[in-house]
Amino acid sequence: MKTEHKYYTISAPDPRYTSNGWTVYGWGTYPRSSVLAGQPRKCFIISYDTLELAQAAFPKANQSSKWIEPSVSLAHLPDADGSDPFGDNAAAAGDY
């Protein structure tokens, strides 16, 4: 299955990692078969040593920041204290 990306972003190296370069991510949405269907999807594409190399390979990519990245909502998932409508967690909760 081919993954479709609507747009690309380039992230700066993360100082927490020594081998991390300028990283290109593809953005799209999770497919219908996923539990996150329709939610924003961020996929690692490739890393480059310099920003110039990343921009040359992906000229339409935007430089990434938390302000342009879509937020992912988990509101459709039941919370730990909420009801368990399907009874899937009864054994884990000790309610069996």
N, C-alpha and C positions, 0 to 999 in steps of 0.2 A: 504494500500500500504506500503510495507516494504521499508525503506530508506536504501540505500547502502552507506557506507562510505568507501572511498579509504584509508584513514589513520586517525590517531587521534593525537591531540596535548593536552598538559597540560599547562594551564596558571597559573602563580603565582597569589596569592591574590592581588586584587586591593585595594590600601589604601583608595580609595574614598568610599568604601563600608565596613561596619563593619561586616556583616554576610557572606562575600564572602570568600570561601576557595580556594583550588587548583581545578581548573575547567577543566574538560575534554570536548573537542569539537571533533565532527566527521566532516570530510571533504569529500565532494563529489561535484556533479554538480546538478544544478537545472534541473528538468525534462522538457520534451518538452512542457508540458501544462503551464509552467510558462512564464511570460514576461521576466524573466532572464534566459531562457533556455540555457544550456550549460555553464553558468557562474559558478565560484566557489561558493560553498555553505558551510557555517559554521553553525553547529548545536550544541547547548548545549546538553550534555549528562548527566553529573552528577558532583557534587562537593564533595571534600573530605577535611577533616581537615588538613591532612598532605600530603606532596609530596610523601612520602613513600607509603601511602595507595593508592594514585592515580596510582603510578607506578606499584604497586602490582596487581591492577585490570586491568590496561592497559599497560602491559610490553613493547609493541611495540610502544607506543606513544612517540613522540618527545616533548621536552619542547618547548613551543611556543615562538616565537618572531616575530616582524614585518618583519624580513628578510626572514623567511621561509613561511609566510602566503601569499597565492596568492592575487594579487590585483584584484578588481572587476572593470570592465569597464562599464561605462554607456554611451559609445559613440553611441550606437544604439538608444538611447532615444532622442527625440527632445529637444532642449534647450528652455528656456523661451523667448529668442529673435529670435529664428529661425522660420522657416515656420511651419505651422500647416497643413500638407498634407491631413488630413482627416476632418478638420474643427471641431474637437472635442472641441476646446477651444474658439470658437467664442463667446459664451455667456459669458464666464468668462472674456474675453478681452473687452467686450462691442461692439463687431463687429457684432451685429445682427440687 
